Amino acid sequence: MKTNIFPVIKLTLVTLVFFTGIYPAVIWAIAQLAPNNGKGEVIVADGKKYYSNVGQTFTEDKYFNSRPSAVDYNAAGSGASNKGASNEEYLQTV
């Protein structure tokens, strides 16, 4: 059993350190080279801030409909409705 458990513990610790420290630091460093330091593209229109790479609502049938958003497609905040497929209000929205 010792021949199996110690390598597993070592692998767990190595992956824990890598995926919680090294990998996020490398991705953050790469993002700093991007325009706006990896914070995404901010568009200001009519005094409001919008983020360009987020889902949006479409009202015409010729567009593919994205999933419903509980925060009206505003990337500044995050949230969810936690409504399931059995919720009548959710089914009407979808």
PAZAPA-4460 file (N, C-alpha, C; in steps of 0.05 Angstrom, whole numbers, plus 32768, in hexadecimal, padded with zeros to 4 digits):
% residues 94
    n_x    n_y    n_z   ca_x   ca_y   ca_z    c_x    c_y    c_z   seq   type   mol
   8010   7FE8   8000   8000   8000   8000   8011   8019   8000     1      M     A
   8028   8018   800E   803A   802F   800F   8044   8037   7FF3     2      K     A
   8048   8023   7FE2   8052   8029   7FC8   803D   8037   7FB7     3      T     A
   8024   8036   7FBE   800F   8044   7FAF   8007   805E   7FBB     4      N     A
   8006   8060   7FD5   7FFB   8078   7FE2   800D   8090   7FE1     5      I     A
   8027   808B   7FE5   803A   80A2   7FE5   803C   80B0   7FCA     6      F     A
   803E   80A2   7FB4   803E   80B0   7F9A   8024   80BF   7F95     7      P     A
   800E   80B4   7F9E   7FF4   80C2   7F9B   7FF3   80DC   7FAB     8      V     A
   7FFD   80DB   7FC3   7FFE   80F3   7FD4   8011   8108   7FC8     9      I     A
   8028   80FF   7FBE   803B   8112   7FB1   802E   811E   7F98    10      K     A
   8021   810E   7F88   8014   8119   7F70   7FFE   812D   7F77    11      L     A
   7FEF   8126   7F8C   7FDA   8139   7F95   7FE5   8153   7F9E    12      T     A
   7FFB   8153   7FAD   8007   816C   7FB6   8013   817B   7F9F    13      L     A
   8020   816E   7F8C   802C   817C   7F75   8016   8189   7F64    14      V     A
   8000   817A   7F5F   7FEB   8186   7F4F   7FDC   819C   7F5E    15      T     A
   7FDA   819A   7F78   7FCE   81AF   7F88   7FDE   81C9   7F86    16      L     A
   7FF8   81C6   7F89   800A   81DE   7F87   8009   81E9   7F6B    17      V     A
   800A   81D8   7F57   800A   81E1   7F3B   7FF0   81EF   7F34    18      F     A
   7FD9   81E3   7F39   7FC0   81EE   7F30   7FB5   8204   7F42    19      F     A
   7FBF   8208   7F59   7FB6   821E   7F6A   7FCA   8235   7F6C    20      T     A
   7FE2   8231   7F62   7FF6   8246   7F64   8004   824C   7F4A    21      G     A
   8012   8238   7F40   8023   823D   7F28   8013   8243   7F10    22      I     A
   7FFF   8232   7F09   7FEF   8236   7EF1   7FE0   8251   7EF1    23      Y     A
   7FD2   8258   7F07   7FC5   8272   7F07   7FD8   8289   7F04    24      P     A
   7FF0   8287   7F10   8004   829C   7F0D   800E   829F   7EF1    25      A     A
   8012   8289   7EE3   801B   828A   7EC7   8005   8296   7EB6    26      V     A
   7FED   828E   7EB9   7FD7   8299   7EA9   7FD3   82B7   7EAF    27      I     A
   7FD5   82BF   7EC8   7FD4   82DB   7ECF   7FEA   82EB   7EC1    28      W     A
   8002   82E0   7EC2   8019   82EE   7EB5   8015   82F1   7E97    29      A     A
   800B   82DC   7E8A   8005   82DE   7E6E   7FF0   82F3   7E68    30      I     A
   7FDC   82F4   7E79   7FC6   8307   7E76   7FD0   8324   7E78    31      A     A
   7FE5   8328   7E87   7FEF   8344   7E8A   7FFB   834E   7E70    32      Q     A
   8002   833C   7E5E   800D   8344   7E44   7FF7   834C   7E31    33      L     A
   7FDE   8345   7E36   7FC7   834B   7E25   7FBF   8368   7E29    34      A     A
   7FB1   8373   7E15   7FA6   838E   7E18   7F94   8390   7E31    35      P     A
   7F95   83A5   7E3F   7F84   83AA   7E57   7F8C   8397   7E6D    36      N     A
   7FA4   838C   7E6C   7FAF   837A   7E81   7F9D   8363   7E88    37      N     A
   7F90   8357   7E74   7F80   833F   7E78   7F66   8344   7E86    38      G     A
   7F5D   835D   7E87   7F44   8363   7E94   7F2C   8363   7E80    39      K     A
   7F32   835C   7E67   7F1D   835D   7E53   7F19   8378   7E47    40      G     A
   7F0A   8379   7E33   7F05   8393   7E25   7EED   83A1   7E31    41      E     A
   7EF1   83B9   7E3B   7EDC   83C8   7E48   7ED2   83DD   7E34    42      V     A
   7EB9   83DE   7E2F   7EAD   83F1   7E1D   7E9B   8404   7E2D    43      I     A
   7E9F   841D   7E2A   7E8F   8431   7E38   7E7C   843E   7E24    44      V     A
   7E62   843B   7E29   7E4E   8447   7E18   7E38   8453   7E29    45      A     A
   7E32   846C   7E25   7E1D   847A   7E34   7E22   8479   7E52    46      D     A
   7E3B   847B   7E59   7E43   847C   7E75   7E42   8461   7E83    47      G     A
   7E3C   844B   7E75   7E3C   8430   7E81   7E53   8420   7E76    48      K     A
   7E5E   840E   7E87   7E73   83FD   7E80   7E68   83E2   7E76    49      K     A
   7E72   83D9   7E60   7E6A   83BF   7E55   7E84   83AF   7E4F    50      Y     A
   7E82   8395   7E52   7E98   8383   7E4C   7E92   8375   7E32    51      Y     A
   7EA5   8375   7E20   7E9F   836C   7E04   7E9C   834E   7E01    52      S     A
   7EAA   833E   7E10   7EAA   8321   7E0B   7E98   8312   7E1D    53      N     A
   7E80   831A   7E20   7E6C   830C   7E30   7E54   8306   7E1F    54      V     A
   7E43   82F4   7E29   7E2A   82EE   7E1B   7E18   8307   7E19    55      G     A
   7E06   8306   7E07   7DF4   831C   7E03   7DD9   8311   7DFB    56      Q     A
   7DC5   8322   7E00   7DAA   8319   7DF9   7DA4   8320   7DDC    57      T     A
   7D97   830E   7DCE   7D8F   8312   7DB2   7D71   8311   7DB0    58      F     A
   7D66   8323   7DA1   7D49   8325   7D9F   7D3F   831B   7D84    59      T     A
   7D51   8317   7D70   7D48   830E   7D56   7D4D   82F0   7D53    60      E     A
   7D3C   82E3   7D43   7D3E   82C6   7D40   7D56   82BE   7D2F    61      D     A
   7D62   82D0   7D20   7D79   82C8   7D0F   7D92   82C3   7D1F    62      K     A
   7D93   82CB   7D39   7DAA   82C7   7D49   7DA7   82AE   7D5B    63      Y     A
   7DBE   82A2   7D61   7DBE   828C   7D74   7DB9   8297   7D90    64      F     A
   7DA7   828C   7D9F   7DA1   8296   7DBA   7DB4   828A   7DCE    65      N     A
   7DC0   829B   7DDE   7DD1   8291   7DF4   7DC0   828A   7E0B    66      S     A
   7DCC   827E   7E1F   7DBC   8275   7E36   7DB2   828D   7E46    67      R     A
   7D9C   828B   7E54   7D91   82A1   7E63   7DA5   82AB   7E79    68      P     A
   7DA5   82C5   7E7D   7DB7   82D1   7E91   7DA7   82DC   7EA8    69      S     A
   7DAF   82D5   7EC1   7DA1   82E0   7ED8   7DAB   82FC   7EDF    70      A     A
   7DC1   8304   7ED3   7DCC   831F   7ED9   7DCB   8331   7EC0    71      V     A
   7DB9   832A   7EAD   7DB5   833A   7E95   7DCF   833D   7E85    72      D     A
   7DDE   8328   7E83   7DF7   8327   7E73   7E0B   833C   7E7C    73      Y     A
   7E0C   8344   7E95   7E1F   8357   7E9F   7E36   8348   7EAC    74      N     A
   7E4E   834A   7EA0   7E65   833B   7EAA   7E71   8347   7EC3    75      A     A
   7E69   835F   7ECA   7E74   836C   7EE2   7E6D   835D   7EFB    76      A     A
   7E56   8351   7EFB   7E4D   8341   7F12   7E48   8325   7F09    77      G     A
   7E47   8313   7F1B   7E41   82F8   7F13   7E29   82EF   7F24    78      S     A
   7E1A   82DD   7F19   7E04   82D2   7F28   7DF5   82BE   7F18    79      G     A
   7DE3   82B0   7F24   7DD3   829C   7F17   7DB8   829C   7F24    80      A     A
   7DA5   8293   7F15   7D89   8292   7F20   7D84   8279   7F30    81      S     A
   7D94   8264   7F2C   7D90   824B   7F39   7D75   823F   7F34    82      N     A
   7D6A   8245   7F1D   7D50   823A   7F15   7D55   8221   7F04    83      K     A
   7D47   820C   7F0B   7D4B   81F3   7EFC   7D37   81F0   7EE6    84      G     A
   7D39   81D9   7ED8   7D27   81D4   7EC2   7D0B   81CF   7ECA    85      A     A
   7D05   81CB   7EE4   7CEA   81C7   7EED   7CDD   81E2   7EF5    86      S     A
   7CEB   81F8   7EF5   7CE0   8212   7EFD   7CD1   821E   7EE5    87      N     A
   7CB8   8225   7EE9   7CA7   822F   7ED4   7CB1   824A   7EC9    88      E     A
   7CBA   825B   7EDB   7CC4   8276   7ED2   7CDC   8272   7EC0    89      E     A
   7CEE   8260   7EC7   7D06   825B   7EB7   7CFE   8250   7E9C    90      Y     A
   7CEB   823E   7E9B   7CE2   8232   7E82   7CD5   8247   7E6F    91      L     A
   7CC7   825A   7E7B   7CBC   8270   7E6B   7CD2   8282   7E60    92      Q     A
   7CE6   8287   7E6F   7CFD   8297   7E66   7D0C   828A   7E4F    93      T     A
   7D10   8270   7E52   7D1F   8261   7E3E   7D0D   825D   7E26    94      V     A
***
